[in-house]
């Protein structure tokens, strides 16, 4: 287990603001965005009910859009044996980012855990989390290794354990490596702007915001969560470049100036700025290569280089034939 990055001064956890929800110290608010009534929600709730410790310190908020049956909260209470669980219906036009932000405002806990219905928690998740924040009070955000569950129709249906690295800014500049079930303090949440709706990589954007605010990340070297491996949709592939560029624009001071230039150029539609690898933001050297390759093609020097290579190969073969 490791911690990284110095913590920044936060807001007081116990001073209620006028007209705001009073937060309870030690209470963990689990927020589940279920706008499309995912069939995996009952299994997530089951995994919460099987926690070895901490059920009496949990609050569960399910953010829906009116499609849940009115008896759903009663069913959820029966599954979890937790009375502090409720449904918060959002407007039909609400997207996942807006739903999470609205639910966070209504949450009473000073620890926030944003989950998807296809996530699962290990029985020791809450025990470990309470221990981490008790033994390491400087921690702002906790993330753990996890198990990736293969899709039922996958050719390789075996689960895969994903071991995550210790936190570093330069890793987060490239990819979102934190995984599912990331637990953060109320102070860390309030140091950010919340989830933004101008990128589908909303979690990645939030962790970058938190890193910029100086929050300290704690890595648990044990798989305490699991998630289903979902097939990438055509829309996600098509919007990958734009959504990565928006992350860079949203958090320009976190990235190298070359990466910021790439993001601006990509959004403008400049020919040299490509989307790069899927779910990976190009670093400064990658951007330099993009520009070099584009200029080379414009000058036609790539054609001359290819011609020179072919001529060299022909000369070598001719020499061997003569010998």
Residue pairs with C-beta under 8 A, 6 or more apart in sequence:
1 132
1 218
1 219
1 220
1 221
2 166
2 167
2 218
2 219
2 221
3 136
3 138
3 139
3 216
3 217
3 218
3 219
4 166
4 167
4 168
4 216
4 217
4 218
4 219
5 167
5 169
5 211
5 214
5 215
5 216
5 217
6 214
6 216
7 138
7 139
7 140
7 214
7 215
7 216
8 191
8 213
8 214
8 215
10 140
10 185
10 187
10 188
10 190
10 191
11 186
11 187
11 190
13 23
13 25
13 110
13 185
13 186
13 187
14 23
14 25
16 22
16 23
20 105
21 105
21 106
21 107
21 108
22 108
23 108
23 109
23 110
23 186
24 108
24 109
24 110
25 110
26 57
26 110
27 57
27 58
27 59
27 108
27 109
27 110
27 111
28 54
28 57
28 58
28 59
28 109
28 111
28 112
28 113
28 126
28 129
28 183
29 59
29 60
29 61
29 104
29 107
29 108
29 109
29 111
29 112
29 113
30 48
30 58
30 59
30 60
30 61
30 113
30 115
31 61
31 63
31 100
31 103
31 104
31 107
31 112
31 113
31 114
31 115
32 41
32 44
32 60
32 61
32 62
32 63
32 115
32 116
32 117
33 63
33 96
33 99
33 100
33 103
33 114
33 116
34 41
34 62
34 63
34 64
34 68
34 117
35 63
35 64
35 65
35 67
35 90
35 94
35 95
35 96
35 99
36 67
37 64
37 67
37 68
38 116
38 117
38 118
39 117
40 117
40 118
40 228
41 62
41 117
42 75
42 79
43 120
44 115
44 117
44 118
44 119
44 120
44 121
45 60
45 76
45 79
45 80
46 79
46 80
47 120
47 121
47 122
47 123
48 55
48 58
48 60
48 80
48 82
48 121
49 55
49 79
49 80
49 81
49 82
50 123
51 58
51 121
51 123
51 124
51 125
51 126
51 127
52 123
52 124
52 126
52 127
53 126
53 127
53 130
54 126
54 127
54 129
54 130
55 80
55 81
55 82
55 126
57 126
57 130
58 82
58 84
58 126
59 84
59 85
59 107
59 108
59 109
60 76
60 80
60 82
60 84
60 85
60 86
61 85
61 86
61 88
61 103
61 106
61 107
62 68
62 72
62 73
62 76
62 85
62 86
62 87
62 88
63 88
63 90
63 94
63 99
63 100
63 102
63 103
64 87
64 88
64 89
64 90
65 89
65 90
65 91
65 92
65 94
65 99
66 89
66 92
68 87
68 89
72 87
73 85
73 86
73 87
76 85
77 83
77 85
88 102
88 103
88 106
90 98
90 99
90 102
94 102
95 197
96 195
96 202
97 194
97 195
97 196
97 197
97 202
98 195
98 197
100 114
100 194
100 195
100 202
101 194
101 195
104 112
104 189
104 194
109 186
110 185
110 186
111 129
111 133
111 183
111 184
111 185
111 186
112 183
112 184
112 185
112 186
112 189
113 181
113 182
113 183
113 184
114 182
114 203
115 121
115 180
115 181
116 180
116 227
118 227
118 228
118 230
119 180
119 181
119 225
119 226
119 227
120 149
120 225
120 226
120 227
121 181
121 224
121 225
122 223
122 224
122 225
122 226
124 224
125 144
125 181
125 224
125 225
128 144
128 220
128 222
128 224
129 142
129 183
132 139
132 142
132 218
132 220
133 139
133 142
133 185
136 218
138 216
139 185
139 216
139 217
139 218
140 184
140 185
140 187
140 188
140 210
140 215
140 216
140 217
141 182
141 183
141 184
141 185
141 188
141 207
141 210
141 215
141 216
141 217
141 218
142 182
142 183
142 184
142 217
142 218
142 220
143 164
143 167
143 178
143 179
143 181
143 182
143 183
143 217
143 218
143 219
143 220
144 164
144 179
144 181
144 219
144 220
144 222
144 223
144 224
144 225
145 161
145 162
145 163
145 164
145 179
145 220
145 221
145 222
145 223
145 224
146 161
146 162
146 164
146 179
146 180
146 181
146 223
146 224
146 225
146 226
146 227
147 159
147 160
147 161
147 162
147 223
147 225
147 226
147 227
148 159
148 160
148 161
148 162
148 226
148 227
148 229
149 159
149 226
149 227
149 228
149 229
150 156
150 157
150 158
150 159
150 160
150 229
151 157
151 228
151 229
151 230
151 231
154 229
159 226
161 223
162 179
162 223
163 221
164 177
164 178
164 179
164 219
165 171
165 177
165 219
166 219
167 217
167 219
169 211
169 254
171 177
172 178
172 204
172 207
172 208
172 211
172 254
173 254
173 255
173 256
173 259
173 281
173 283
174 280
174 281
174 283
175 204
175 279
175 280
175 281
176 201
176 203
176 204
176 207
176 279
178 203
178 207
178 217
179 225
179 227
180 225
180 226
180 227
181 224
181 225
182 203
182 207
184 210
184 215
188 210
188 213
188 215
191 209
191 210
191 213
191 214
191 215
192 206
192 209
192 210
192 213
193 209
194 206
195 202
195 203
195 205
195 206
196 202
196 205
196 206
196 246
196 250
198 246
198 250
199 205
199 243
199 244
199 246
199 247
199 250
200 236
200 239
200 243
201 243
201 244
201 247
201 279
204 247
205 246
205 247
205 250
205 251
208 247
208 250
208 251
208 254
209 250
209 251
210 217
211 217
211 254
212 251
212 253
212 254
232 278
237 278
240 275
240 278
240 279
241 266
241 274
241 275
241 276
242 266
242 267
244 263
244 275
244 276
244 279
244 280
244 281
245 262
245 263
245 264
245 266
245 267
246 263
246 267
247 281
248 255
248 259
248 260
248 262
248 263
248 281
249 260
249 263
249 264
249 267
252 260
255 263
255 281
256 283
256 284
257 284
258 283
258 284
258 287
258 288
259 281
259 282
259 283
259 284
259 287
261 287
262 273
262 282
262 287
262 290
265 272
265 273
266 273
266 274
266 275
271 294
272 290
272 291
272 293
272 294
272 295
273 290
274 290
276 282
276 286
276 290
282 290
293 302
296 302
